[in-house]
Amino acid sequence: MAEMHLQQKSKDTLVKLGDYNTKYFCSMIKHQRLKQDTTQLKDATGNWQTDPDIIASIFVDYYKKLLGRKSNHKIKAFTSILRNGPVLDTTHQLKLLEPYTEKEVKHAIFLIDQKKRKDITEAILEFFRNGKLLKQINSTNIALIPKTTVPENASQYRPIACCNVLYKGISKMIYNRLKEAISVIVADKQSTFVRGRSMVHNVLICHDLLRHYGRKTTPRCLIKIDLRKAYEMLSHLIFTDDLMIFCKANSSSVKRVMEALANFSDVYGLVANMEKSSIFMAGIDDQTRDQLLDITQFTQGTFPIKYLGLPLSSKKWNKMECQQLVDKITSRITTVYSKKLSCAGRLQIIVAVLFSIHNFWGSAFILPQSIL
């Protein structure tokens, strides 16, 4: 019981049953508390605040403005374009409209962590029968996860809703229904978040296109865009913030791309983050380069660039460029907390870290022999 209590407080998922070294869990708990503490934060005027009550009020004021707001844009997506896209056939439509069963409830609940689930089958089925949800079930706590190592203001924290088991079960059942139809609706170009597809495919395509950016004779242009919301609000829209656009290295092509992005922003309320977006050019003269920089207002980027969690370069990977992989693995397995684990616990962490990170990189790149 004590081991289970410490494991839950430490938020550790790597250690399996049988590791009774509570010093490890105590260290993780201490580390979690340090990460959760926000000792200073900038207010709306840009001044640093260290008083806990003032810091709390900054977060409350920020999320009072953020939650519940709607966008002001009125432009709708072109229905003619949507009609010409893929649609569900009759079989998929009928499948989505079928009544939910007790079997689906159990399947959804069993996918949730065993420590978080209870016998709530009837409660979930009642929601799907009458379409009503208690306000208390929809009430959640918001956990703030820092986006950066040293966050300075409230906008640099990512809000994560801590939903209860009932809400998770309902959303999981809806997801299980929708995932059967997503592969029909979503185009093949979208390689992530769809069962049977892998985001490594997009990484490989981009990596292949970048091979020629070292040549000075062939004009090429790449625009890497980091999307953000045009207005401060929470939205149901789900877009990866890594967008790579390849086009011709001339002013007319780049203008068309920027016009398309402007139309996209008017419809969905997502714009390019000017601080994180950049443009890469090759095989053009200085005059053309200045024109493209003026059109996009983006900064000129340098290789390697990070895309979907992996670094991409126009050259073949060498030992120096792969050093970040070595550093990442080393930092994960040589922490202070790993010293307090038993041999079995250390082995579990090493296997989990080494295999997951190495397999992810190895699925996209041919790593040098010296790194392996």
MIDREN-328215 format. One line per field, with one value per residue (C-alpha): residue in one letter; x, y, z. Coordinates in nm, 4 decimals, always signed. Example, Ala and Ser with C-alpha at 12.3 -4.5 7.8 and 13.67 -1.06 7.14 Angstrom:
# MIDREN-328215
rest = [A; S]
x = [+1.2300; +1.3670]
y = [-0.4500; -0.1060]
z = [+0.7800; +0.7140]
# end
This chain:
# MIDREN-328215
rest = [M; A; E; M; H; L; Q; Q; K; S; K; D; T; L; V; K; L; G; D; Y; N; T; K; Y; F; C; S; M; I; K; H; Q; R; L; K; Q; D; T; T; Q; L; K; D; A; T; G; N; W; Q; T; D; P; D; I; I; A; S; I; F; V; D; Y; Y; K; K; L; L; G; R; K; S; N; H; K; I; K; A; F; T; S; I; L; R; N; G; P; V; L; D; T; T; H; Q; L; K; L; L; E; P; Y; T; E; K; E; V; K; H; A; I; F; L; I; D; Q; K; K; R; K; D; I; T; E; A; I; L; E; F; F; R; N; G; K; L; L; K; Q; I; N; S; T; N; I; A; L; I; P; K; T; T; V; P; E; N; A; S; Q; Y; R; P; I; A; C; C; N; V; L; Y; K; G; I; S; K; M; I; Y; N; R; L; K; E; A; I; S; V; I; V; A; D; K; Q; S; T; F; V; R; G; R; S; M; V; H; N; V; L; I; C; H; D; L; L; R; H; Y; G; R; K; T; T; P; R; C; L; I; K; I; D; L; R; K; A; Y; E; M; L; S; H; L; I; F; T; D; D; L; M; I; F; C; K; A; N; S; S; S; V; K; R; V; M; E; A; L; A; N; F; S; D; V; Y; G; L; V; A; N; M; E; K; S; S; I; F; M; A; G; I; D; D; Q; T; R; D; Q; L; L; D; I; T; Q; F; T; Q; G; T; F; P; I; K; Y; L; G; L; P; L; S; S; K; K; W; N; K; M; E; C; Q; Q; L; V; D; K; I; T; S; R; I; T; T; V; Y; S; K; K; L; S; C; A; G; R; L; Q; I; I; V; A; V; L; F; S; I; H; N; F; W; G; S; A; F; I; L; P; Q; S; I; L]
x = [+0.0000; +0.2833; +0.4604; +0.1423; +0.0873; +0.4414; +0.4232; +0.1038; +0.2481; +0.5721; +0.3823; +0.6302; +0.5241; +0.8538; +0.8992; +0.7092; +0.5808; +0.8416; +1.0733; +1.0492; +1.3202; +1.1168; +1.4130; +1.3576; +0.9918; +1.0698; +1.3224; +1.0696; +0.8055; +1.0477; +1.1312; +0.7609; +0.7005; +0.9881; +0.8518; +0.5035; +0.6179; +0.6111; +0.8307; +0.8133; +0.6028; +0.5609; +0.2334; +0.0474; +0.2819; +0.5954; +0.7038; +0.8256; +0.6049; +0.7192; +0.4264; +0.2339; -0.1061; -0.0215; +0.1113; -0.2119; -0.4198; -0.2181; -0.3086; -0.6743; -0.7097; -0.5418; -0.7694; -1.0825; -1.0132; -0.9038; -1.1845; -1.5256; -1.4340; -1.5283; -1.3495; -1.4749; -1.4059; -1.7136; -1.5611; -1.6635; -1.4807; -1.5713; -1.8448; -1.7761; -1.4255; -1.5527; -1.8117; -1.5447; -1.3405; -1.3816; -1.7137; -1.8371; -2.0226; -2.3525; -2.1815; -1.9703; -2.2660; -2.4820; -2.1938; -2.1616; -2.5375; -2.5620; -2.6645; -2.3755; -2.3558; -2.2311; -1.9479; -1.8204; -1.8315; -1.6229; -1.3762; -1.3322; -1.2976; -1.0472; -0.8239; -0.8006; -0.5425; -0.6600; -0.6037; -0.8468; -1.1469; -1.4510; -1.7769; -1.9471; -2.1069; -2.4647; -2.3673; -2.1973; -2.4799; -2.7292; -2.5463; -2.5726; -2.9439; -3.0607; -2.7690; -2.7458; -2.4324; -2.4189; -2.2350; -2.0230; -1.8979; -1.7906; -1.6046; -1.2293; -0.9118; -0.6573; -0.2916; -0.0383; +0.2611; +0.5506; +0.6178; +0.9728; +1.2445; +1.2084; +0.8553; +0.8127; +0.4398; +0.1079; +0.0882; +0.4008; +0.2112; +0.0103; -0.3296; -0.4109; -0.7623; -0.7661; -1.0913; -1.2628; -1.3129; -1.6729; -1.5710; -1.2743; -1.4944; -1.7457; -1.4779; -1.2994; -1.6174; -1.6782; -1.3172; -1.3448; -1.6390; -1.4768; -1.1422; -1.3124; -1.4175; -1.1169; -0.9076; -1.1813; -1.2234; -0.8623; -0.6441; -0.3471; -0.1133; -0.2011; +0.0231; -0.0207; -0.3051; -0.4605; -0.4381; -0.2065; -0.0103; +0.3145; +0.4487; +0.7889; +0.6550; +0.6327; +0.9783; +1.1246; +0.9586; +1.0896; +1.4334; +1.4465; +1.3406; +1.6011; +1.8905; +1.9203; +1.9187; +2.2967; +2.3157; +2.3655; +2.2374; +1.8797; +1.6363; +1.4467; +1.2331; +1.1020; +0.8745; +0.8575; +0.5573; +0.4724; +0.0973; -0.0604; -0.4064; -0.4772; -0.6717; -0.6265; -0.8849; -0.9144; -1.0328; -1.1374; -0.9245; -0.6362; -0.3406; +0.0187; +0.2247; +0.4898; +0.4004; +0.6469; +0.5606; +0.7807; +0.7407; +0.9300; +1.1851; +1.0163; +0.7957; +0.4753; +0.4824; +0.5613; +0.2825; +0.0345; +0.1471; +0.1045; -0.2418; -0.3436; -0.2200; -0.4193; -0.7376; -0.6677; -0.6295; -0.9600; -1.1461; -0.9806; -0.8269; -0.4740; -0.1836; +0.1895; +0.3981; +0.6418; +0.8970; +0.9195; +0.8475; +1.1326; +1.2122; +1.4921; +1.6228; +1.8842; +2.0119; +1.8897; +2.0622; +2.0626; +1.7956; +1.5456; +1.6261; +1.5521; +1.2224; +1.1088; +1.2085; +1.0104; +0.7000; +0.6925; +0.8376; +0.9963; +1.3569; +1.5976; +1.6519; +1.9554; +1.9948; +1.9373; +1.5703; +1.3380; +1.0300; +0.7911; +1.0508; +1.3360; +1.6169; +1.6416; +1.9432; +2.0358; +2.3481; +2.4207; +2.4194; +2.7584; +2.8708; +2.8616; +2.5018; +2.3912; +2.5469; +2.2125; +2.0696; +2.3494; +2.3021; +1.9275; +1.9697; +2.2516; +2.0555; +1.7616; +1.9532; +2.2108; +1.9749; +2.0134; +1.6962; +1.8257; +2.0993; +1.8319; +1.6778; +1.7451; +1.9186; +1.5829; +1.4509; +1.7592; +1.7312; +1.3668; +1.4488; +1.7470; +1.5463; +1.2508; +1.4597; +1.7161; +1.4684; +1.2058; +1.4381; +1.6757; +1.3924; +1.2274; +1.5453; +1.6491; +1.3140; +1.3862; +1.7666; +2.0618; +2.2679; +2.6492; +2.8217; +3.0074; +2.6753; +2.5355]
y = [+0.0000; +0.2400; +0.1586; +0.2238; +0.5553; +0.6745; +0.5630; +0.7600; +1.0741; +1.0460; +1.0105; +0.7414; +0.4888; +0.3139; +0.1177; -0.2110; -0.4062; -0.5439; -0.2437; -0.1453; +0.1210; +0.4067; +0.6496; +0.6657; +0.7537; +1.0160; +1.1777; +1.1808; +1.3327; +1.6077; +1.6675; +1.6857; +1.9432; +2.1587; +2.1457; +2.2388; +2.5456; +2.8766; +3.1108; +3.4135; +3.5325; +3.8465; +4.0351; +4.2187; +4.5184; +4.3041; +4.3311; +4.0245; +3.9096; +3.6698; +3.6776; +3.3452; +3.5174; +3.7641; +3.4818; +3.2900; +3.5962; +3.6392; +3.2864; +3.3301; +3.6588; +3.5110; +3.2076; +3.4099; +3.5898; +3.2728; +3.0306; +3.0615; +3.3153; +3.2768; +3.3991; +3.7051; +3.5781; +3.5282; +3.3667; +3.0063; +2.7341; +2.6921; +2.4273; +2.3492; +2.2369; +2.0289; +1.8562; +1.7564; +1.5904; +1.2384; +1.1541; +0.8639; +0.5844; +0.4454; +0.1692; +0.4128; +0.6472; +0.3681; +0.2497; +0.5926; +0.6063; +0.2669; +0.2690; +0.2313; -0.1006; -0.2206; -0.3994; -0.0683; +0.0878; -0.1910; -0.1726; +0.2021; +0.1771; -0.1080; +0.1128; +0.3565; +0.3017; +0.0396; +0.2779; +0.5321; +0.3233; +0.1925; +0.0234; +0.3117; +0.1312; +0.2430; +0.6064; +0.6267; +0.4486; +0.6905; +0.9807; +0.8227; +0.7482; +1.0990; +1.3138; +1.4949; +1.5354; +1.6492; +1.9735; +1.8096; +1.5475; +1.8171; +2.0080; +1.9584; +2.0801; +2.2501; +2.1559; +2.3996; +2.2474; +2.4837; +2.5125; +2.6325; +2.5540; +2.8946; +3.0307; +3.4026; +3.4685; +3.2852; +3.2303; +3.0108; +2.7426; +2.4757; +2.4040; +2.0352; +1.9432; +1.6672; +1.4924; +1.2355; +0.8720; +0.9204; +1.1916; +0.9869; +0.6849; +0.8860; +1.0520; +0.7196; +0.5557; +0.8398; +0.8152; +0.4395; +0.5012; +0.7867; +0.6166; +0.3694; +0.6573; +0.8869; +0.6913; +0.7473; +1.1211; +1.2234; +1.2385; +1.0083; +1.3090; +1.3299; +1.0611; +1.1191; +1.0630; +0.8021; +0.4314; +0.2503; +0.5642; +0.6953; +1.0484; +0.9111; +0.9036; +1.2843; +1.3098; +1.0876; +1.2917; +1.6206; +1.4716; +1.3570; +1.6996; +1.8757; +1.6813; +1.9262; +2.2441; +2.2404; +2.2978; +2.6528; +2.6011; +2.4846; +2.7491; +2.6082; +2.7482; +2.6008; +2.7803; +2.6331; +2.7679; +2.7398; +2.7874; +2.9708; +3.1044; +3.4533; +3.5301; +3.4111; +3.1379; +2.7626; +2.5859; +2.2351; +2.2640; +2.0181; +2.1071; +2.0124; +2.3277; +2.2017; +2.2968; +2.2602; +2.4198; +2.3584; +2.5945; +2.7581; +3.0191; +3.3133; +3.5968; +3.4809; +3.1344; +3.2687; +3.5277; +3.2511; +3.0587; +3.3624; +3.4305; +3.0714; +3.1081; +3.4306; +3.2559; +2.9668; +3.2122; +3.3847; +3.0533; +2.8745; +3.1552; +3.0120; +3.2298; +3.1908; +3.2624; +3.5225; +3.4501; +3.0761; +3.0656; +3.0854; +3.0546; +2.8532; +2.9354; +2.7886; +2.8570; +3.2185; +3.5571; +3.8133; +4.0302; +3.7441; +3.6384; +3.9887; +3.9928; +3.6654; +3.7785; +4.0999; +3.9109; +3.6613; +3.8800; +3.5606; +3.5257; +3.3225; +2.9869; +2.7625; +2.3854; +2.1596; +2.2292; +2.0442; +1.8824; +1.6541; +1.6062; +1.5115; +1.7307; +1.7566; +1.8634; +1.9033; +1.6925; +1.3396; +1.2930; +1.2783; +1.2070; +1.5706; +1.6248; +1.3049; +1.4147; +1.5583; +1.2053; +1.0806; +1.3723; +1.3120; +0.9439; +1.0125; +1.2797; +1.0420; +0.7452; +0.9255; +1.1214; +1.1427; +0.9384; +0.6393; +0.5914; +0.5110; +0.2332; -0.1353; -0.3191; -0.4305; -0.0749; +0.0637; -0.2012; -0.1106; +0.2587; +0.1876; -0.0452; +0.1936; +0.5040; +0.3495; +0.1530; +0.4257; +0.7133; +0.5046; +0.3361; +0.6707; +0.8196; +0.4980; +0.4688; +0.7953; +0.8156; +0.5907; +0.6618; +0.6586; +0.3451; +0.5449; +0.6495; +0.2977]
z = [+0.0000; +0.0869; -0.2388; -0.4387; -0.2579; -0.3298; -0.6913; -0.7491; -0.5904; -0.7874; -1.1199; -1.2187; -1.4845; -1.5554; -1.2346; -1.2318; -0.9330; -0.6985; -0.6666; -0.3017; -0.3023; -0.1579; -0.1726; -0.5470; -0.5068; -0.2421; -0.4759; -0.7584; -0.5304; -0.4303; -0.7953; -0.8866; -0.6136; -0.7368; -1.0917; -0.9728; -0.7801; -0.9681; -0.7668; -0.9978; -1.2894; -1.4981; -1.4702; -1.7494; -1.7192; -1.7529; -1.3896; -1.2002; -0.9133; -0.6409; -0.3989; -0.4261; -0.4003; -0.6772; -0.8979; -0.8429; -0.9340; -1.2564; -1.3636; -1.2629; -1.4534; -1.7605; -1.7758; -1.7028; -2.0308; -2.2079; -2.1233; -2.2825; -2.5514; -2.9146; -3.2236; -3.4092; -3.7598; -3.9780; -4.2874; -4.3403; -4.5242; -4.8901; -4.8945; -5.2598; -5.1677; -4.8766; -5.0969; -5.3465; -5.0722; -4.9320; -4.7659; -4.5562; -4.7287; -4.5989; -4.4012; -4.1985; -4.1457; -4.0042; -3.7866; -3.6250; -3.5582; -3.3889; -3.0179; -2.7755; -2.5943; -2.2579; -2.4368; -2.5770; -2.2317; -2.0819; -2.3699; -2.3200; -1.9415; -1.9568; -2.1724; -1.8814; -1.6099; -1.3600; -1.0684; -1.2169; -1.3211; -1.1355; -1.2288; -1.4117; -1.7041; -1.6344; -1.5788; -1.9187; -2.1026; -1.9452; -2.1077; -2.4526; -2.3979; -2.3059; -2.4230; -2.0888; -1.8801; -1.5201; -1.4679; -1.1998; -1.4477; -1.6913; -1.4179; -1.4356; -1.2740; -1.4980; -1.4608; -1.6046; -1.7825; -1.8707; -2.2445; -2.1843; -1.9318; -1.7653; -1.8279; -1.7719; -1.8155; -1.7972; -2.1743; -2.1579; -1.9657; -2.1441; -1.9803; -1.9374; -1.8251; -1.5617; -1.6544; -1.4352; -1.5305; -1.6484; -1.8919; -2.0122; -2.0713; -2.2764; -2.4890; -2.5384; -2.6679; -2.9140; -3.0273; -3.0801; -3.3126; -3.5018; -3.5595; -3.7938; -4.0187; -3.9829; -4.2317; -4.4924; -4.4329; -4.3678; -4.6784; -4.7210; -4.6928; -4.3238; -4.1799; -3.8058; -3.5585; -3.7888; -3.7137; -3.9522; -4.0428; -3.9023; -3.8814; -3.9822; -4.3395; -4.3446; -4.1895; -4.4620; -4.7378; -4.5974; -4.5413; -4.9041; -5.0349; -4.8215; -4.9732; -5.2637; -5.0562; -5.0478; -5.4237; -5.5456; -5.8998; -5.8336; -5.6943; -5.3966; -5.1173; -4.7939; -4.5489; -4.1977; -4.0137; -3.6472; -3.6059; -3.3171; -3.2404; -3.3717; -3.0531; -2.6975; -2.6498; -2.6166; -2.9299; -3.0294; -3.3445; -3.3461; -3.5664; -3.5314; -3.4981; -3.7421; -4.0999; -4.3882; -4.7247; -5.0287; -5.3242; -5.6085; -5.5088; -5.6804; -5.5620; -5.7365; -5.5752; -5.2290; -5.2602; -5.3415; -5.0345; -4.8098; -4.9580; -4.8844; -4.5261; -4.4887; -4.6086; -4.3731; -4.0856; -4.1673; -4.1586; -3.8663; -3.6630; -3.6776; -3.7899; -3.8328; -3.5250; -3.6589; -3.3874; -3.4631; -3.8385; -4.0891; -4.4589; -4.6204; -4.9676; -5.1990; -5.5503; -5.5742; -5.5871; -5.3078; -5.4721; -5.4960; -5.1410; -5.0093; -5.2014; -5.0475; -4.6990; -4.7500; -4.8693; -4.5832; -4.3072; -4.1746; -4.0685; -4.2801; -4.1141; -4.0937; -4.0892; -3.9051; -3.8348; -3.5983; -3.7501; -3.5595; -3.2872; -3.5221; -3.6596; -4.0396; -4.2412; -4.6064; -4.5516; -4.4408; -4.0653; -3.8991; -3.5452; -3.4374; -3.5503; -3.3745; -3.0474; -2.9377; -2.9493; -2.7263; -2.4877; -2.4658; -2.3810; -2.1364; -1.9509; -1.9087; -1.7687; -1.5546; -1.3330; -0.9590; -0.9133; -1.1100; -0.8487; -0.5909; -0.8005; -0.7693; -1.0541; -1.1938; -1.1832; -1.3568; -1.6254; -1.6828; -1.7308; -1.9575; -2.1792; -2.1975; -2.2699; -2.5034; -2.7100; -2.7466; -2.8391; -3.0493; -3.2409; -3.3098; -3.4553; -3.6270; -3.8063; -3.9905; -4.0209; -4.0868; -3.7778; -3.7974; -3.6717; -3.4072; -3.2511; -3.2454]
# end
